[in-house]
Amino acid sequence: VAGKPHDGSFERTVEVAEKYEGIYAAVGLHPHDAKLFDENTAELIQRLIRHRSRVIALGEIGLDYYYDHSPRDVQREVFIRQLRMAREERVPVIIHSREADDETVEILSAEWKDAPRAGIMHCFGGTPEMARAVLELGFYVSFAGNVTFKKAGNLREAARVVPLERLLVETDCPYLTPVPFRGKRNEPARVVEVARCLADLHSVETEEIGRITTENFVRIFSLV
């Protein structure tokens, strides 16, 4: 969910998911807006997770030390609070981490180790070492268009670390448009370029990446 916690965007997102077949929603407070977290926010997230069948995860949550739109201590506090909520509600989490690799892993190691449900590292941009650390914690790792960028050699090394059964692809639309479309608005159809890149890194066919990542998605969220 993108939007402020009390502007109706959480509820509207869930309504879209409930209206269209094959669309699902996650609810959670992004680290940019951590300073807006209050008890009403917590109650709203909990209510939507508990009572709306198309809400399948809590996220995206985490740390963003690149923009620092919310104070870092507040980001950490709200991140931990939402992880604990997800454990209590037994739902997967979707994690955002930018320029905060060490603290993200530290918090996840403390709060999500042996958790009852899986987690996803959204739009992964970390190092191979971070990839290994989150894999140890049982996370799946999702890659977007930035894995195709010319200067993203270290990120491609991280993608090689992730076994196929823990791999996901995403668009991060409208951002991170993959090569060869850089400079244009991203869109879901271009996720195939991410799949092609990952297929090359893992020496499999692009169609195999599509099949495996779809199976992974279904497994993470216990979907039919």
ABEGO torsion letter per residue (X at the ends): XBEBAAAGAAAAAAAAAAABBGBBBBBEBBAAAAAABBAAAAAAAAAAAAABAABABBOBBEBBAAAGABBAAAAAAAAAAAAAAAAAAGBBBBBBBBGAAAAAAAAAAAAABGBABBBBBBGBABBAAAAAAAAAAGBBBBBBAAAABAAAAAAAAAAAABBAAABBBBAGOABGBBOAABGBBBBAAAAAAAAAAAAAAAGBBAAAAAAAAAAAAAAAAGBX
